[in-house]
């Protein structure tokens, strides 16, 4: 009689952000997963090493390319690390702009996650809905930085420039006539803040639409309820952060527990789950989008009535205004030194962490007093989550592996750095 043996297969690439960079080796007993071995490191781009060869400011765009769905949050942690070493304060308006864009980034991240997670499991419509809203927020990114994805908008000491007074307009083309363009430009007649205010008023209705499609959908619940259950003790032991930790019922959020920038001035709630399964983590992300919408609205209201600088006036850290640079020798020298040599950061080591949409994103930096980092080590939330793949999938079916990768919200740029 033939001996029954487990067999091993290569799984994937399955997830949209695992396009050939995750090799998942599954040991199967029929369709039941006995062991899962994620091979992390197929992408490795050497970001931490590259940062040692660039000036402190030149490494800001590298941060965008780590988790390319949560760009400005990565920049934020890096800039905070430099500011701690330099001992400089960010102007209040700059802090509010940072918090507003952190939350815009959180919404962007969760929209992509919920849309693609549903797509992985077989719900086609969701990704079309969520990308419709992402388009508006991408326009906000583009309005402040000129780039839709890799913004490089944050700077040590604040942000690159103040918010624009006018939103870019759509123009008539062979694809869209004047009436269609007029409709598209309706909410673009004012400033960026007007545009975001309009978005904030519409967004809760859109989240209701997502919930109508998914929250009580019996197929969605069959695919997510009771799948990838993580107990609070396990979540802590495995180093989970963000929705992966809060979904298991632990109310840990750096914005509340270790407030940075102006989060201690803002009202919002931290949603937590009960059962620690894929469904609870989905509900946490849905509620986080609603809370981020609240935070963005509060930032808009404050920014409307409070003018002021958006970046430090220490010209050894941030460039002087161009008008002054062109008429004053002192400022010209500062400008020249800053763009040729960069910032000289005092000796020391520092850790700065932010509540990134996926969890705690941390930057550990060592300076030897030069204009380049001596060492940068990045703490990526996705790395800890993916490391628990074996424990989370054991005993589940092959189809559930897809749901578990989706709930982890992995992006390999930060995992393989």
C-alpha positions in Angstrom: 0.0 0.0 0.0 1.3 3.4 -0.9 2.6 5.6 1.9 0.8 8.9 2.3 3.2 11.8 2.5 3.0 15.6 2.8 4.0 17.5 -0.3 5.7 20.9 -0.7 4.7 23.6 -3.2 5.8 27.1 -4.0 2.9 29.5 -3.5 2.4 32.8 -5.2 3.2 35.5 -6.2 -0.3 36.2 -4.9 -0.5 39.6 -3.2 -0.3 42.7 -5.4 2.8 43.9 -3.4 4.4 40.5 -3.6 5.0 40.5 -7.4 7.7 37.8 -7.4 9.5 39.0 -4.3 7.8 36.6 -1.8 8.6 32.9 -2.2 6.3 31.1 0.2 7.0 27.4 0.5 4.0 25.5 1.8 4.1 21.9 3.2 0.6 20.5 2.6 -1.4 17.6 3.9 -4.0 17.5 1.1 -5.2 21.1 1.2 -4.3 21.8 4.8 -1.1 23.8 5.5 1.3 22.0 7.9 4.1 24.5 7.6 4.7 27.8 5.8 8.2 29.1 5.1 8.3 32.7 3.8 11.6 33.4 2.0 12.2 37.1 2.9 15.1 38.8 1.1 14.4 38.3 -2.6 14.0 42.0 -3.2 16.7 43.4 -1.0 17.7 46.9 -2.2 20.2 47.8 0.4 18.5 51.1 1.5 20.2 51.2 4.9 23.6 50.9 3.3 22.8 53.4 0.5 21.9 55.9 3.2 25.4 55.8 4.5 26.7 57.2 1.2 24.3 60.1 0.9 23.9 63.3 3.0 21.1 63.3 5.6 18.7 65.1 3.4 19.4 63.1 0.2 18.2 60.0 2.0 14.6 61.4 2.4 13.5 60.1 -1.0 14.8 56.6 -0.1 12.2 56.6 2.7 9.4 57.0 0.2 10.5 53.9 -1.7 10.4 51.7 1.4 6.7 51.3 1.9 5.5 52.9 -1.3 1.9 53.0 -0.1 2.7 55.0 3.1 5.3 57.4 1.7 5.1 60.4 4.0 4.9 58.4 7.2 8.3 56.8 6.4 9.7 60.3 5.8 8.2 61.5 9.0 10.1 58.9 11.2 13.4 59.7 9.4 13.0 63.5 9.8 12.1 63.1 13.4 15.3 61.1 14.1 17.4 63.9 12.5 15.5 66.5 14.5 16.1 64.7 17.8 19.9 64.6 17.0 19.9 68.2 16.0 17.7 69.3 18.9 15.5 71.5 16.7 11.8 72.3 17.0 9.4 72.1 14.1 7.1 75.2 13.7 3.5 74.5 14.8 2.1 75.0 11.4 4.6 72.5 10.0 3.6 70.0 12.7 -0.1 70.3 11.8 0.7 69.9 8.1 2.7 66.8 8.9 -0.1 65.3 11.0 -2.7 66.0 8.3 -0.6 64.3 5.6 0.2 61.4 7.9 -3.5 60.8 8.2 -4.1 61.3 4.5 -1.4 58.6 4.0 -3.1 56.3 6.5 -6.3 56.6 4.5 -4.4 55.9 1.2 -2.8 52.9 2.8 -6.0 51.4 4.2 -7.9 52.0 0.9 -5.3 50.1 -1.0 -5.3 47.3 1.6 -9.0 46.8 1.9 -9.5 47.0 -1.9 -6.7 44.5 -2.7 -7.5 42.2 0.2 -11.1 41.9 -1.1 -9.7 41.4 -4.7 -7.4 38.6 -3.4 -10.4 36.9 -1.9 -12.6 37.4 -5.0 -14.5 40.6 -4.6 -13.8 42.6 -7.8 -15.8 45.7 -7.2 -14.1 46.9 -4.0 -10.8 47.8 -5.6 -12.6 50.0 -8.1 -14.3 51.9 -5.3 -11.2 52.4 -3.2 -9.1 53.5 -6.0 -11.6 56.2 -6.9 -11.0 57.8 -3.5 -7.2 57.2 -3.7 -7.2 59.3 -6.8 -8.4 62.4 -4.9 -5.8 62.0 -2.1 -3.1 61.4 -4.7 -4.0 64.8 -6.2 -3.4 66.3 -2.7 0.0 64.7 -2.7 0.7 66.0 -6.1 -0.5 69.5 -5.2 2.1 69.9 -2.4 5.1 68.0 -3.8 4.6 67.7 -7.5 4.7 63.8 -7.2 1.8 61.5 -6.8 3.7 58.7 -5.1 7.3 59.5 -4.0 6.6 62.9 -2.5 9.9 63.8 -0.6 7.8 66.6 1.0 9.0 66.4 4.6 12.3 67.9 5.5 14.4 68.0 8.8 12.8 70.9 10.6 9.4 70.9 8.9 8.0 70.5 5.4 9.4 71.6 2.0 6.8 74.4 1.4 3.4 75.7 2.6 0.1 74.4 1.2 -0.9 75.7 -2.2 -3.6 78.3 -2.6 -4.9 76.7 -5.8 -5.6 73.2 -6.9 -4.5 72.0 -10.4 -7.4 71.9 -12.8 -8.4 69.2 -15.4 -8.3 70.5 -19.0 -10.5 69.7 -22.0 -9.1 66.9 -24.1 -10.3 64.5 -26.8 -11.3 62.1 -24.1 -13.4 64.6 -22.0 -15.6 67.4 -23.2 -16.2 70.8 -21.5 -19.2 69.6 -19.5 -17.3 66.6 -18.1 -14.3 68.8 -17.2 -16.6 71.4 -15.5 -18.0 68.6 -13.3 -14.5 67.3 -12.5 -13.2 70.8 -11.5 -16.2 71.7 -9.3 -14.4 71.0 -6.0 -11.0 72.3 -7.3 -11.9 76.0 -7.4 -10.3 76.9 -4.1 -7.2 76.0 -2.2 -5.9 72.6 -1.2 -7.6 72.9 2.2 -10.9 73.6 0.4 -10.4 70.5 -1.7 -9.6 68.3 1.3 -12.5 69.8 3.3 -14.8 68.7 0.5 -13.2 65.3 0.5 -13.7 64.9 4.3 -17.4 65.7 4.0 -17.9 63.1 1.3 -15.6 60.3 2.6 -17.8 58.9 5.5 -20.4 58.2 2.8 -17.9 56.3 0.8 -16.8 54.2 3.8 -20.5 53.3 4.3 -20.5 52.0 0.7 -17.5 49.8 1.4 -19.2 48.4 4.5 -22.4 47.8 2.5 -20.3 45.7 0.1 -18.2 43.8 2.6 -19.0 44.0 6.3 -22.2 41.8 6.3 -21.4 40.0 3.1 -21.6 36.3 3.9 -18.9 35.2 1.5 -16.5 37.9 2.9 -17.3 36.7 6.4 -16.8 33.0 5.5 -13.4 33.9 4.2 -12.2 36.1 7.1 -14.1 35.2 10.3 -12.0 32.8 12.4 -9.1 32.9 9.9 -5.6 33.8 11.1 -6.6 34.2 14.7 -3.9 35.8 16.9 -4.3 35.9 20.7 -3.1 39.1 22.5 -0.2 37.2 24.1 0.9 35.9 20.7 0.6 39.3 19.1 2.9 40.8 21.7 5.4 37.9 21.6 5.7 38.2 17.8 6.3 41.9 17.8 3.1 42.9 16.1 2.1 46.6 15.9 -0.6 48.6 14.3 -3.9 47.0 13.2 -2.4 43.6 13.5 -1.9 44.2 17.3 -5.0 46.2 17.9 -7.1 43.6 16.1 -6.2 41.2 18.9 -7.6 43.6 21.5 -4.5 45.5 22.6 -5.0 49.3 22.6 -1.4 50.3 21.6 -1.1 53.3 19.4 2.0 55.6 19.5 -0.2 58.6 18.6 -1.9 58.1 22.0 0.8 56.4 24.1 3.9 58.4 23.0 2.4 61.4 21.3 4.5 63.2 18.7 4.0 66.4 16.8 0.5 67.7 17.7 -1.4 64.4 18.2 -1.9 65.3 21.9 -4.0 68.3 20.8 -6.3 66.3 18.6 -9.4 64.3 19.4 -9.6 60.8 18.0 -10.3 57.2 19.1 -8.2 54.1 18.6 -10.4 51.1 17.4 -9.5 47.7 18.8 -10.8 44.2 17.9 -11.9 41.3 20.1 -11.1 38.0 18.4 -7.9 38.8 16.5 -9.0 37.3 13.2 -8.8 38.7 9.6 -12.4 40.1 10.0 -11.5 42.1 13.1 -8.4 43.5 11.5 -10.6 44.6 8.5 -13.0 46.3 10.9 -10.2 48.1 12.7 -8.9 49.5 9.4 -12.4 50.6 8.4 -12.8 52.5 11.7 -9.2 53.9 11.5 -10.2 55.5 8.1 -13.1 57.2 9.8 -10.9 58.4 12.7 -8.2 59.7 10.2 -11.0 61.6 8.5 -11.8 63.3 11.9 -8.1 64.2 12.4 -7.7 65.6 8.9 -10.8 67.8 9.4 -9.4 69.2 12.7 -6.1 69.9 11.0 -7.9 71.7 8.2 -9.8 73.9 10.6 -6.6 74.8 12.5 -4.6 75.5 9.4 -7.2 77.8 7.9 -6.9 80.3 10.8 -3.3 80.0 11.8 -0.6 81.2 9.5 3.2 80.9 10.1 6.4 79.3 9.0 6.4 75.6 8.0 10.1 74.9 8.4 12.7 75.9 10.9 14.5 79.2 10.5 17.9 77.6 11.4 19.7 78.1 8.1 22.3 75.4 8.9 19.4 72.9 8.7 16.9 74.4 6.2 17.6 76.6 3.2 16.8 80.4 3.5 13.9 81.8 1.4 15.0 82.2 -2.2 14.3 86.0 -2.3 16.6 86.5 0.7 19.2 84.1 -0.7 19.4 86.2 -3.9 19.9 89.5 -2.1 22.0 88.7 0.9 25.5 87.2 1.0 25.0 85.5 4.3 22.0 83.6 3.1 23.7 82.7 -0.2 26.6 81.1 1.7 24.1 79.1 3.9 22.3 78.0 0.7 25.5 77.0 -1.0 26.9 75.1 2.0 23.6 73.3 2.6 23.2 72.1 -1.0 26.9 71.1 -1.4 27.8 69.6 2.0 24.4 69.0 3.6 23.6 69.2 7.3 26.3 68.3 9.9 24.5 66.4 12.5 26.0 66.2 16.1 27.5 62.9 17.3 25.0 60.6 18.9 22.4 57.9 18.4 18.7 58.1 18.4 15.5 56.1 17.8 12.3 57.7 16.4 9.1 55.8 15.8 5.8 56.8 14.2 2.4 55.1 14.1 2.7 54.1 10.5 -0.5 52.7 8.9 0.9 49.2 9.1 2.3 49.5 12.6 5.3 51.0 14.3 7.9 52.3 11.8 11.1 53.2 13.5 14.4 54.8 12.4 17.5 54.1 14.5 20.3 56.5 13.4 23.9 56.9 14.5 25.8 60.1 13.7 29.6 60.5 13.9 29.3 64.2 13.4 29.6 64.1 9.6 27.2 65.2 6.9 26.2 61.6 6.3 24.7 59.0 8.7 27.2 56.6 10.2 24.5 53.9 10.4 20.8 53.7 9.7 18.6 50.8 10.9 15.0 50.7 9.9 12.3 49.0 12.0 9.7 47.9 9.5 6.3 46.7 10.9 5.7 44.2 8.0 8.8 42.2 8.8 7.5 41.1 12.2 4.1 40.3 10.7 5.4 38.2 7.8 7.7 36.3 10.2 4.6 35.0 11.9 3.3 33.5 8.7 4.1 29.9 9.7 2.2 30.1 13.0 -0.7 32.0 11.6 -1.4 29.7 8.6 -0.8 26.3 10.3 -3.9 24.1 10.1 -5.7 26.4 7.6 -6.5 25.6 4.0 -4.5 26.9 1.0 -7.2 29.4 0.1 -6.9 30.9 3.6 -3.2 31.7 3.1 -4.4 34.3 0.6 -6.7 35.9 3.2 -3.8 35.9 5.8 -1.3 37.5 3.4 -4.0 40.1 2.6 -4.7 40.9 6.3 -1.0 41.4 7.0 -0.9 44.3 4.6 2.6 43.6 3.4 4.7 45.7 1.2 8.1 44.3 0.4 10.0 47.5 0.0 10.1 48.0 3.7 10.4 44.3 4.6 13.5 43.7 2.5 14.8 47.3 2.7 
